[in-house]
Amino acid sequence: MDSVYQNNTLKTLLFLSAFLLSGCAFIGQAVIPMESIDKPGGKYNIGTQIFFWTDESRSEQYTVSPDDRRELMVQIWYPAETKDGYQNTTHMVFPELTLSSMANTLNAPSALIRHGATLMSSAVQGAHPVKGEQFPLILFSHGDGGVATQNLSQVEMLVSNGYIVIAPNHTYNASITFDKNRKPTTYKSNITWAEQALHNKKYYANRLIRYRYDDLAFILEKISALKIDDSPNPFLGIIDFNRVGVMGHSMGAGTSYHALINDSRIKAAVALDGWFFPLDDKTFLSKTDKPFLHLAQEEFFNLDISGDLNNSTEGKINFEIHNTLLELNTNSFMVYVKNSLHYDFTDFKQIYIQDRPFSFPIGGLGSVSKSKIKKIMNKSILEFYDYSFKQKEFEVGVLDQYKELIRTSFDQN
């Protein structure tokens, strides 16, 4: 399948491969400098846990055996009771294994990117959830070839402000994931779907987006059960299941909009530089007043502006679908960020130090500063979900301080 979103997502790996032949760790730190994301500013501390769940009702579509069931690694972040001195988790899950697997995939020495294992989060593994409060739940869907932690800046910002976030690695569609024995599984295509896509380019993408949505639906059922892995569900009392939203980047944004339209439990959605090409006609032609926010590069606002999505037939269809669904959603909001590209809407922008003297120029990252796009994203997302779930106003003026960087449309009426 030769779609735009695949090409964009793989840029993250391609920029690494340019230097991997050197095999020199200090060169890696010089040309691929990285830093941990900032601590969020909300009042709640953050706990996190990882689960390995199997959906026994679904066969695995990426393997040959009909007996294989759909397995997912799922991470949850929640407001927690923590104390000084608690050890924060790393940004990556199983970082040494992740980086080693990435290097093996690229047939390159792991020393070049080994320093990525030191990136830290603000979450504490296994911390006890806060008591006596209930919080809205946000499901996060990563991009094609992404991972559950690719937007940890936004995840931790939401949790520190009174939200719970759950994200899967969409197995085989994530760049890497693990099973309960820490065995890695890397990205692969579904050959049967790809063959069908030769006759209908949208076939593969639509099958994939539905398959990913089924992951989210399964997680929502699992987290609402009385028990998790034969133990009492510690999150049952703190999740308000009447306030459930979804958020995603790229293919995950399309997955999120599919969930918004087709799942009555989902009440609001955020799309980050969305790939809407996979949506079927029934979904994007549906009229709705469910709250929807799209944060994106300015190319969505004007196709004459140079971006990195509108370079194929599918890319042009993506923009047409985007415009249509916004017209039919009477409660939609848009923020277009000037000088931004596809990966500016992920933590790749926050982790990679783009302006060092020897930093390698990377496709998919625009010239907008990391501090400004993070503030725009975090403020927009928090204000939007507070509007959707906490009866707060979502005012045009909340982003006035960034008006030189954005174009906004907050009202379709």
Secondary structure by P-SEA (a helix, b strand, c coil): cccaaaaaaaaaaaaaacccccccaaaaaacbbbbbbccccccbbbbbbbbbbbccccccccccccccccccbbbbbccccccccccccccccaaaaaaaaaaaaaccccccccccccccccccccccccccbbbbbbbbbbccccccccaaaaaaaaaaabbbbbbcccccccccccccccbbbbbbccaaaaaaaaaccaaaaaaaaaaaaaaaaaaaaaaaccccccccccccccccccbbbbbbccaaaaaaaaaaacccccccccccccccccccccccccccccbbbbbbccccccccccccccccaaaaaaaaaaaaaaaaccbbbbbbbccccccccccccccccccccccccccccccccaaaaaaaaaaaaaaaaaaaccccccccccccccccccccccccc
